[in-house]
Amino acid sequence: MAAKGRNDARRERIGGLDAVVLCSGPLEAWVLPSHGSNLARLFVGGKAVVDFDPALLARHDYTGTPVLYPTPNRVRDGVFRWRGRDYRQVKRGTLVLEHGLVHGFYL
């Protein structure tokens, strides 16, 4: 767990997945970039507040706290523009009009 007053970031493996661990004071967040930056674990003062099931992620199900990025709401026509580029939100061949769950998208 994060030491009070300590800020850092490190890489860890959890459930066979690569995670980025972000620490700030009493907070420690485990984020899975390969799964849409899913918040897999969150500790506050050493106490687990959010946890996830790696087996659910392996089945492409939802667990932890999916980050609704880059769109926390509906997207007109399933296309959004960012930095002059259009991004179509398609999942398994179907246009996605809301909550653009991101997998493998890095800025």
MOGI-V453120 format. One record per pair of residues at least 12 apart in sequence whose C-alpha atoms are under 7 Angstrom apart, sorted by the first residue. I is the first residue (numbers start at 0). J is the second residue. D is the distance in whole Angstrom. If there is no record, write none. Layout:
# MOGI-V453120
i=I j=J d=D
i=I j=J d=D
This chain:
# MOGI-V453120
i=0 j=27 d=6
i=0 j=45 d=5
i=1 j=22 d=6
i=1 j=23 d=7
i=1 j=24 d=6
i=1 j=25 d=6
i=1 j=26 d=6
i=1 j=27 d=6
i=2 j=24 d=6
i=2 j=25 d=6
i=3 j=24 d=4
i=3 j=25 d=5
i=4 j=23 d=7
i=4 j=24 d=4
i=5 j=22 d=7
i=5 j=23 d=6
i=5 j=24 d=5
i=6 j=22 d=5
i=6 j=23 d=4
i=6 j=24 d=6
i=7 j=21 d=6
i=7 j=22 d=5
i=7 j=23 d=7
i=8 j=20 d=5
i=8 j=21 d=5
i=8 j=22 d=6
i=9 j=21 d=7
i=14 j=53 d=5
i=17 j=31 d=6
i=18 j=30 d=5
i=18 j=31 d=5
i=18 j=32 d=7
i=19 j=31 d=7
i=25 j=43 d=5
i=25 j=44 d=5
i=26 j=42 d=6
i=26 j=43 d=5
i=26 j=44 d=6
i=27 j=41 d=6
i=27 j=42 d=5
i=27 j=43 d=7
i=28 j=40 d=6
i=28 j=41 d=5
i=28 j=42 d=7
i=29 j=41 d=6
i=33 j=102 d=6
i=33 j=103 d=5
i=34 j=102 d=5
i=34 j=103 d=7
i=35 j=66 d=7
i=35 j=100 d=6
i=35 j=101 d=4
i=35 j=102 d=4
i=35 j=103 d=7
i=36 j=66 d=6
i=37 j=63 d=7
i=37 j=64 d=6
i=37 j=65 d=4
i=37 j=66 d=6
i=38 j=63 d=6
i=38 j=64 d=5
i=38 j=65 d=6
i=38 j=66 d=7
i=39 j=51 d=5
i=39 j=63 d=5
i=39 j=64 d=6
i=40 j=63 d=7
i=49 j=63 d=6
i=50 j=63 d=6
i=51 j=63 d=4
i=67 j=98 d=6
i=67 j=99 d=6
i=67 j=100 d=6
i=68 j=99 d=6
i=68 j=100 d=6
i=68 j=101 d=6
i=69 j=99 d=6
i=70 j=98 d=5
i=70 j=99 d=5
i=71 j=98 d=5
i=72 j=97 d=6
i=72 j=98 d=5
i=73 j=96 d=6
i=73 j=97 d=4
i=73 j=98 d=6
i=74 j=96 d=5
i=74 j=97 d=6
i=75 j=96 d=7
i=76 j=96 d=6
i=77 j=94 d=6
i=77 j=95 d=6
i=77 j=96 d=4
